[in-house]
Amino acid sequence: MKTLIGVIAFFLMCGVAWSAPFLVCDPITDAIMFQIEVDGVEVVIDYPAEPDGSLHYDMAAHAGGDHTVRARASNMWQYGDWSDPFPFNADGPGVPSGLGFSAE
């Protein structure tokens, strides 16, 4: 019984950890850094590219609700153009509902 409770607790913790929204993009040739702008704020986040040139930015530090982000990539010389604004909702998936039990 203790093992079953431990396994269930593990999966619940993993579900919470995996539910945070991420800003991702496909690999960009020679990209080494990204600048990310969230909600049009002047403060730009400098974020290193993954080894393959892709972006995988954890949005968990930003409050839930509606956001707009845009980003641009840099090679070793300069940054490219800003992307188009991308709207998204950071509230995460809904919780299961409608669960019912019956005796048979």
Buried (B, 14 or more C-beta within 10 A) or exposed (E): EEEEEEEEEEEEEEEEEEEEBEBEBEEBEEBEBBBBBBEEEEEBBEBEBEEEBBBEBEBBEBEEEEBEBBBBBBBEEEBBEEBEEEEEEBEEEEEEEEEEEEEE
